[in-house]
Amino acid sequence: MSESNIPSTDYIVGRLSELRDEGYRDFHARLLPTVDPARIIGVRTPDLRRLAREVARDDELSSRFLAELPHRYYEEDNLHGALLCLRIKDIDRLLAELDRFLPHVDNWATCDLLSPKLFARHPDAAERKIMEWLDSDHTYTVRFGVVSLLGFYLDDRFRPEHIDRLCALKAGEYYIDMAVAWYFSFALVKQWDVALPVVESSVLDKRVHNMTIQKAIDSFRITPERKDYLRALRRK
């Protein structure tokens, strides 16, 4: 598929450019205020995922591309994350590669596209690393930790300590606050008896508290009676 004498970055950027959609680029750029629009090519997510599956089959190309950080383009970062999830089958190596990659993530979308299925197969190792990420000074490393708890630890692997840990996060960084609100809105769906006392106690930052309630009210999986009760818990 790839030409061995072409630098992997040039080849990948060329392939991404072939998938460019200018209208989508302009629309998507407005959703990513933390990203320089010049870094956005304009590739729709389904097209990027198809390219990721193609690149993942080329051992040499994917290995060379994953070795190259930082990337120039937003879509390269998204492709990098997708390749980590597709190619790496060893949990220790995956966690090490995520440690290497996450400091380069500069937006919510790249962060939220990362969903390593290997976490479900190795929940203890992933959980230990998630707790480390929650202590990071980097916004999107922390956000990834929060979103990972939401995605993999709100069902059979749920522990009340996760809620305590998120309650202890310092508020004030928008993209972390919104991830925490997202988490608690799902916790109200899946772990109502544990999550509700957190909302009732008003321990969360006011913005996080009210956004949690709004997201929960928007859910189809919460009963009208519970929604009415949550509305009464909004803080002014």
C-alpha positions in Angstrom: 0.0 0.0 0.0 2.7 2.5 1.1 5.8 3.5 -0.7 8.9 2.8 1.4 10.8 5.9 0.2 7.9 8.3 1.1 8.0 9.6 4.7 5.1 8.2 6.5 3.8 11.6 7.6 3.8 12.8 3.9 2.0 9.7 2.8 -0.6 9.9 5.6 -1.2 13.6 5.1 -1.7 12.9 1.4 -4.2 10.3 2.0 -6.1 12.5 4.5 -6.1 15.4 2.0 -7.8 13.1 -0.6 -10.6 12.8 1.9 -11.0 16.5 2.6 -14.5 18.0 2.8 -14.2 21.8 2.8 -17.7 22.4 4.1 -17.2 19.9 6.9 -13.9 21.4 7.7 -15.4 24.9 8.2 -18.3 23.4 10.3 -16.0 21.3 12.5 -13.5 24.1 13.1 -16.2 26.0 14.9 -16.6 23.1 17.3 -12.9 23.1 18.2 -12.0 26.5 19.6 -8.7 25.2 21.0 -7.4 24.0 17.6 -5.8 26.3 15.0 -8.1 26.0 12.0 -5.0 25.7 9.8 -4.4 22.3 11.5 -7.8 20.9 10.4 -7.9 19.2 7.0 -11.7 18.4 7.1 -12.0 14.6 7.2 -15.3 13.1 8.4 -15.0 10.5 11.1 -16.2 7.5 9.2 -13.7 8.2 6.4 -10.9 8.6 9.0 -11.8 5.3 10.6 -11.8 3.5 7.3 -8.3 4.9 6.6 -7.2 3.9 10.1 -8.2 0.3 9.4 -6.3 0.4 6.1 -3.2 1.8 7.6 -3.4 -0.6 10.5 -2.9 -3.5 8.1 0.5 -2.1 7.0 2.9 -2.9 9.8 5.7 -0.7 8.5 3.7 2.3 7.7 1.7 2.3 10.9 4.8 1.7 13.1 6.6 4.6 11.5 3.6 6.9 11.8 3.0 6.0 15.5 6.7 6.7 16.2 6.3 10.3 14.9 5.1 12.9 17.5 4.0 15.6 17.5 1.9 15.6 14.4 1.0 18.7 12.4 -2.7 18.1 11.7 -5.7 17.4 13.9 -6.7 14.4 11.8 -3.2 12.9 12.2 -3.8 13.0 15.9 -7.2 11.3 15.5 -5.6 8.7 13.2 -2.8 8.1 15.8 -5.4 7.4 18.5 -7.4 5.1 16.3 -4.2 3.1 15.4 -3.3 2.7 19.0 -6.6 1.1 19.7 -6.5 -1.1 16.5 -2.9 -2.3 16.6 -1.8 -2.7 20.2 -2.8 -5.9 22.0 -0.7 -5.6 25.1 -2.1 -3.5 27.9 1.3 -2.4 29.3 2.4 -1.2 25.9 -0.9 0.5 25.2 -0.7 2.4 28.5 2.8 3.5 27.8 1.9 4.7 24.3 -1.1 6.6 25.7 1.3 8.2 28.2 3.4 9.3 25.2 0.4 10.5 23.1 -1.9 12.2 25.5 0.3 15.3 26.2 -0.1 16.1 22.5 -3.9 16.1 22.6 -5.2 19.6 22.5 -9.0 19.3 22.0 -12.0 17.4 23.3 -12.8 15.5 20.1 -9.4 13.8 19.8 -9.6 12.9 23.5 -13.2 11.5 23.2 -12.5 9.5 20.1 -10.0 7.4 22.1 -11.8 4.3 23.4 -9.4 1.4 23.8 -11.3 -1.9 24.0 -8.3 -3.4 25.7 -9.4 -1.5 28.8 -12.4 -3.8 29.1 -10.1 -6.9 29.0 -7.6 -5.5 31.5 -9.7 -3.3 33.8 -7.4 -3.4 36.8 -4.3 -2.2 35.0 -6.3 0.4 33.1 -8.0 1.7 36.3 -4.6 2.2 38.0 -3.4 4.3 35.1 -6.6 6.2 34.9 -6.1 7.3 38.5 -2.7 8.6 37.5 -4.1 10.5 34.6 -6.6 12.2 36.9 -3.7 13.7 38.7 -2.2 15.2 35.5 -1.7 18.9 35.0 -2.7 18.5 31.3 -6.4 19.2 30.6 -7.0 16.4 28.1 -5.1 13.8 30.0 -7.5 14.4 32.9 -10.5 14.5 30.6 -9.4 11.2 29.0 -9.3 9.7 32.5 -12.8 10.9 33.3 -14.2 9.7 29.9 -12.6 6.3 30.4 -14.3 5.9 33.8 -17.6 6.8 32.1 -17.1 4.4 29.2 -15.7 1.4 31.0 -16.5 1.7 34.7 -20.2 2.6 35.2 -21.6 -1.0 34.9 -20.1 -4.1 36.4 -16.8 -2.5 37.2 -18.3 0.5 39.0 -16.9 1.4 42.4 -18.2 4.3 44.6 -14.5 5.3 45.0 -14.6 6.5 41.4 -17.3 9.0 42.3 -15.3 10.2 45.3 -12.3 10.7 43.1 -14.1 12.8 40.5 -15.7 14.9 43.3 -12.2 15.7 44.4 -11.1 17.1 41.0 -10.4 20.8 41.0 -13.1 22.6 39.1 -12.6 25.6 36.7 -11.2 24.0 33.5 -14.1 23.9 31.1 -13.3 20.7 29.3 -12.7 18.8 32.4 -15.8 20.2 34.1 -18.0 19.2 31.2 -16.5 15.7 31.2 -17.3 15.4 34.9 -20.8 16.6 34.3 -21.2 14.1 31.5 -19.9 11.3 33.8 -22.3 12.1 36.6 -25.3 12.4 34.2 -24.5 8.8 33.1 -24.0 7.8 36.7 -27.5 9.0 37.5 -28.7 6.7 34.7 -26.7 3.6 35.7 -25.9 4.1 39.4 -28.8 6.3 40.7 -28.6 5.3 44.3 -24.9 6.2 44.6 -24.9 9.3 42.3 -28.0 11.0 43.6 -26.6 11.8 47.0 -23.7 13.6 45.3 -26.2 15.9 43.5 -28.3 16.3 46.6 -25.2 17.3 48.7 -24.2 20.1 46.3 -20.6 19.0 46.6 -19.9 19.6 43.0 -19.0 22.9 41.6 -22.1 24.9 40.7 -21.5 24.8 36.9 -20.7 21.0 37.0 -23.8 20.4 39.3 -26.2 22.3 37.0 -24.8 20.8 33.8 -25.0 17.3 35.3 -28.7 17.9 36.0 -29.3 19.3 32.5 -27.6 16.4 30.8 -29.6 13.9 33.0 -32.8 15.6 32.2 -32.0 15.4 28.5 -31.6 11.6 28.8 -34.3 9.2 27.6 -33.2 6.7 30.3 -34.3 8.7 33.3 -38.0 8.6 34.3 -40.1 11.8 34.3 -40.5 11.6 38.1 -36.8 11.5 38.6 -36.3 14.4 36.1 -38.8 16.5 38.1 -36.8 15.8 41.3 -33.5 16.7 39.6 -35.0 20.0 38.3 -35.8 20.9 41.9 -32.1 20.4 42.8 -30.8 23.1 40.4 -28.6 25.7 42.0 -29.1 29.4 41.4 
